[in-house]
Amino acid sequence: MAITEDAPPPGERSGGAGAGAGTGTGTGTDPGTRPRPGAAVDPGTGSYPGTGGADPGTGSVDPGTGGCSAGTGASAGTGAGADPGTAGTGAGTSTGTRLSSPLVLTLVLLLAVLAQAPIRGALGTPVMQSWMTVFVAVTVQALPFLVLGVLLSAAIAVFVPPAFFARALPSRAALAVPVAGLAGAVLPGCECASVPVAGALVRRGVTPAAALAFLLSAPAINPIVLTATAVAFPNNPEMVLARFAASLLVACGMGWLWQRLGRADWLRPPAHGAHEGETKAETFWNSVRHDTMHAGGFLVLGAMAAATLKAVAPAEWLRTAAGNPFLAVLALAVLAVVLSICSEADAFVAASLTDFSPTAKLVFLVVGPMIDLKLFAMQAGTFGRGFALRFAPATFALAVTGALLTGAVLL
């Protein structure tokens, strides 16, 4: 397409003849380009990173020097353009390959088919058979409780207004903390659900000490978790009572500790709720999908870690750690933080660690729902990094201490 425009005064027209770099070519002519007397002609170069279409000309005028420049233009796209005085044409093609999820899955399946013989041989070894047995057992036992917990927690978090908890709590913070800790039994879900609910409580004006007590107790003393613990420890019913007492003790202790030592500038209240949709049904399913993906992923990772520890770790290492009470408690406390298992599933992982004492297993069950890697990230995102850096170490120390004291009395 030609564009006609008034001719500029002599000496102020510029034009260029250039070749498009890359995959296209460009030509242009500019008849009658005349520099001003005393002005120098500046042959310059310029680049034009295009993504397709026309590359209209590549000439420039420098009014300060009155000169003209002839440049070259590069276009990575396709197209053609013409402009009197700065005429040029360019054409090119661009190709690229992007890896998509279906393509990656196809490549992985193709590699698995091609390498099925060595894979079959590796899976047939005694170590892998033991690993698969533990992994499947932990996953299958824990999955129903995880799904039920996610559904119930999403329903309560969405359809029960947060203002209900504010009305139900006493006005005095010292009394609101234990009441909020006991109210954790109302939310049958994992720690992934308790963090946004605690954030909603803070937004509704609930005292932070009570909201934090609820945050810590809800994943550990709700009916789903206690039922899963009873199923995982059929011959040790006292483990259920010990987990309930120790978790409630630690939750209330952290609430009172925050009331005493906490500062308002350490806690950054959340500005809005997570996974909110236009309707309650949409919010419910968004919450279910989010919690299922996160909790299910951590369940699989936890089951894999437990199976690996059971099948690969030398027996003498486990006996050494289990035989030393201090080392056993410390090892399982750190393991609970690293594995980041959902509270509906951690009892089955703890039950599989048969070499460790009941007290060490109780430490694992109390520490895990209160502080782990995913909880630290969620707390930092909801309440601020400064809060998480102070709250997480204090929770870890108090959880270990509370579990040891409770285990000494009940186990």
Salt bridges, closest charged atoms under 4 A:
GLU12 OE2 - ARG36 NH2 2.54
ASP30 OD1 - ARG13 NH2 3.48
GLU191 OE2 - LYS374 NZ 2.72
ASP265 OD2 - ARG263 NH2 2.80
ASP291 OD1 - HIS290 ND1 3.11
ASP346 OD2 - ARG243 NH2 2.86
ASP372 OD2 - LYS374 NZ 3.06
